[in-house]
Amino acid sequence: MKIFETMEKEGHEQLILCQHKKTRLRAIISINNTVLGPSLGGCRMWNYDQEDEAIMDAIRLAKGMTYKSAAAGVDFGGAKAVIIGDPQKDNTEELFRALGRFVEGLGGRFATGTDVGTTFNDFVDMGRETQYVGALPEEYGGSGDTSVITAYGTWQGIKACAQERYGKSDLKGLKFAVQGVGKVGSKLVGHLLEEDAEVTISDVNDNALKEVSARYPQVKTVSPEEIYGVECNIFSPNALGGVVNDKTLDLFNCEIIAGGANNVLEDEEKHGDALEEKGILYAPDFVINSGGLIQVADEMAEEKFDRDRAFKKATGIYDMLLLIFQLAREQKLPTYKAALRFAEERIEKVESIRRVSIG
């Protein structure tokens, strides 16, 4: 992998490799852009097959966080941390404390919190070594579980998609295929059922699938392979990224793709254009799933965290998506390009403002 060439291509500022022999820590901190402010991004733990795969995942996820922050209107940059390891057996207290030392050493340039494969307890441990952690449990002075507001914001975004495609935001009677019913997906299913939607679910984790099925006996379940072809109005990806790819593109039997996962498009340009050609409305992931970022940004601001304020801002994801859909129509752009343009314009405007000296 040509690291500097890749960083230049993705507009990256910094890539930090963290290794601690005693705790078996192998981690990558990827900082994409700090024009808007210090960088925020979750910490993912995954059993990557190759180091290049972990580095590329960190780079792509960090870039997504830059656009997510810009679109959400918060003054933070984009970053991500990934740990190479098995989240079922390698997530020790000592490992997360070691990573916390590396994060603290960046002096506030990067702050992190829970993501795929990590838990809130992991960041309680990390918080013993660094002040730059967010969304800790409320009993530890944090703002609590970000999956609640992420699911809420995703639900609001889905309603905007329905408004755009069907002329009404009501989801009653619409059919959903929900891929992934973990921390975010399970809560999203609850919102959809509140509106009397018809929901089919799938997950590679049998325990998660059984838990949601037991809680909501009206949902249907299918295998992870079958979920792509389920006949539905809305396919909602809420697990790992890259689910729109060469293999799945012709399997989709839906009119809208909108969910809480990051990096839904394996190749942003290729597969974003392909969805546009197929007439499938795509809700850009970094816009629709920005609820968690909104919560952490509110928590890390100078004012005391205000849950009502954070949820009010997450409700604005509805209007933000409608604005992006309008921009896409007016400029004849695929929705992913319209969202990128919207975010890039905000970064450029703030960058120009900060060229003004304040003495």
N, C-alpha and C positions, 0 to 999 in steps of 0.2 A: 504494500500500500504506500503510495506517495503522499505522506502526511501533509507536508506544507502545500503541495499542489491542491490537495483536497480542501485544506483550510482556506486557501485563497479563493477557490471556487465557491465555497459556502459562506464567504464573508466572515470567517472566524477570527477571533482575537487570540485565544489562548487554549492550549490543551495541556492538562497536567496529569501525569501518570503517578499514581500513589502505590507504593509497595511497602508492606511491613511484614517481615519474615515470621516473627513470633506468632502473630495472629492470623497469618496466611491471607492478609489483605492484598487484593489486587484490584485497583479501582482507577477510573478515569473521570476527571472533572473537565467538562467541556464548556468553555465560555464563548458564546457566539458574538454578542453585541452588548455594549454598555452605554450606548448613546443616551438612552432614556433614564438610566440610573444603574445602581448596582444590580447584579444579575440574580435571578431567582430560577430555581428548577428543582424538580424532585430527584430523589435518589432511587434508582432501580437496581434490583439484584436479580441476576439471571445467569443460568449455566451456559454461557456462550460456548460454542464449539471452537471458535478461533478468536484470537486477540483482535484481529482486523475487524471482525464482526462487531465486537464490543465497542471499539473506537468509532466505527461508522454509525452505530446506533446512538452513541453519545452525541456525535456531531449533528446528526439529523434531528434528534430530539431537542438539542439546545437551540438550533435554528428555529424549530417550531415554537419554542418558548419565546423567542424574540418577537415573532409575529403575533403570538398570543397576547403578550404584554401590550404591544402597540395597538392591536385591535380592541383590547379591553379598556384602553385608556388609562393604564396605570404607569407610574414612572419607575419602572424597573426594566432591566435588560433580560436577555435570555441565556439560560445555561442548563446543564444537566449533569448529574453524576450517575455512573453505572459501576456496579460491583460485579466482578466475575466470580460466581459461586452459586451453590445450590441453596436457595432460600429456605429449604426445609431442614438443612443440617449445618450450614455454614454461618448462619446469622448470629454470631456470638456477641455478648456484651463487649468483649475486648476488641473485636474487629470494628465495631461501630465507634468505640471510643478512639481507636487509632485513626479512623477516617476523620473523626471530629477534630483531631489535632491538625490534620492537613487543612481542613476547612477554616479553622481558626487562624491558621497561618496566612490565609489570604486577606485577612483584615477587613472583612465585610464586603469584599468584591463579589462574593458568592454566598448565597444562603440556600438551604435545602430543606426537604421534608419527605414524607412518605410517597412511594410510587409502587409500581408493580414489583411484587416480591419482597417488599419491606413493610414493617408494621410501625405503629405509633410507639410501641415500647422500644424499638430500635433507636428511635430518635430521642427518647428519654435518656437512653444510654449515651448517645452522641452528645446530647446537651450537657453532659457532665464535663465535656472538653471544649465545647464551643458555644458561643451565644448566638451563632448564626443558623438557627434551626427554627422552622415555623410549623404551625398546625399541630403543636403538641396537645396532648389531652388537656382538658380544661383544669383538671386537678393539679396539673403542673404549670398552670399559668398561660396555656396556649388557647387557641381558638377552637380546638377540637377537630373532629373528623371532617376532612374536606370532601369526602365522597358524597356527603349529604347535599352540599351546595352544587357540586359538579353534576349530580343526577338532576337536581332541580333546574339548573341552567340548561342542561341538555334537553330536558322536557320542554322548556320555554322555546328553545331553538327548533325543536321538532314541530311545535305548534306554528312557528313562523313558516316552516317548510310547507305545512298543510295549507296555511293561508295563501302562500305563493302558488301552490299547485292546484288546490281545490277551491280557493276563494273563501275558505272558512278555517278558523283555527281549532274548531272543535274536533276531537279525535274519535268521537263515538263511532263505533262500527268499522273503523279503519283496521286493517290487518298489519301486524308487525312481526318481523323475524328478528329476534334479539340475540345477537351473538355475544356470549359472555355475560354471566350473571354473578360476577364477583362484587367488589365493594360498590362500584357505581351501577353496574347493570341490574343488580337485584333491586336497588332502590328505584331505578328508572322504571322497571316493570310495575312497581307499585303505583307510580304516577299514571302510567298508561292505563292500568286497570281501573283507576279512579274515574277515568273518562269513558269506561265501558269499551275500550279497544279490545280487539282479539289478538292474543299474544302467543307466539311460538318461540320457545327458547332452546338454546344449546350452549354447552360449555365442555371444555376438555376435562374439567374437574368434576367428577361424578358427585362428590359431596356437595359442592355448590349447587349443582343441578337438582339434587334430591331435596336440599334445604328450601330452595325457592318453590319447587313443585309442591312440597308439603305445606308451605305458607299460602300458596295461591293454586289450589287444585284445579282451577279453571284453565290454567295455561297448558299448552301442548308442548311436548318435548321431542326433539329430533337429534340425530347424531351430529357431531361437528362437521362432517362431510356434507350432510343433507341441508344444513341451514342456508347455504347460498342459493339453493334452488327453490326454497319455499315461496309459493305464490303469495305475494303480499303487496301492500301499498308502500310500506317503509321498511327497509333493511337497516337495522341499527347495530353497528359494530361497537362493542364495549370491552374488547379484550386487547390483544396486542395489535400492532400496526401492520401495514402492508397487505391488508385483506383484499384490496382491489388490485389485482395483478393479472398477468397473462392467463393464468390457469382458471381464475374465477370469473373473469370479465363476462364471458358468454353464459355463465350459470345464473346470474342474477335475474330474478323474476319480479322486479319491483319498479316503482316509479320515483322513489326518493331513497337516498342513502344519507343517514344522519345519526350520529352516535357519539359516545364519550371517548372512544379510542383516539390515540395520537397517531399521526402519520398513516392515515387510512390508505392513501394512495402509495403503492410501492414505488412507482415512478410518477412524480407529481405531474409533469407535463404530459407524458404519454397516456397515463391512465385517466387523468383529469379531462383531457381532450376527448378520450374515448367515451367517457360517461356522457359528456355533452353531446356527442354524435349519436349516442343511443337514446337520448332524450330523458336520461335519468338526472333528476335534480340532486346535486351534491351540496351538502352543508359543510363548508370548509371546517376541518376538525379543530383548528386552533381558535376558531371563533366560538363554535357551539360548546366546546368542552372547557371553556375558560373559567368556569365557576370556582374551581379550587384555587386557581391563581388569584382571582379577585379576593377570596377570603384571606389568603396568606398575605397579599399585598396590603390589605386593610390591617391585618394583625401587626405587620412590620412597619407600618407608618408611625409617625410620631404620636398621633392621637391613640387613645385607648381603643382596642378592637370593639366594633359595634356590629353585632350580628344582623340587626335589622338593616343597617346601612349596606352591608355586604350582600344580603339577599336582594335588596332593592336594585343594586347595581347588576346582579346576576339576572334579574328580571329583564334588564335592558338588552340581554342577548337576543331576545325576540326582535326588538327594533333594529339592532345592529345587523342581523341577518337579512331583514327586509330591505335595509339600505343597500347591502351588498348585492342582493338579488336585483334591485333596481339598477344599480351601477352596471351589473352584468348585462342587463337588457339594453340599457342605453348605449353602452360602448361595445355591444355585441362580443362579450367575453365569456368564456367559461367561468363558473362561479369561483373556482379556486384562484384564477388570475385576478378577478375583481377584488377578492379578499386580500391577496398579496399587495395589490396596488394601493388599496385603502390603508393597509398597515405601513407600507413603505413611505407613503406620503406623510403620515403622522411622524415617523422617525425623522424624515428630512426636515419637517417644519420645526420640531423640537431642537434638532441639531443646529438649525440656523438661529433659533432664539438664543441658544447657549453660547453662540459666538459673541453675543453682546456682553461686554465686560461689566461686572458689577462693582469693580474697584476693590 
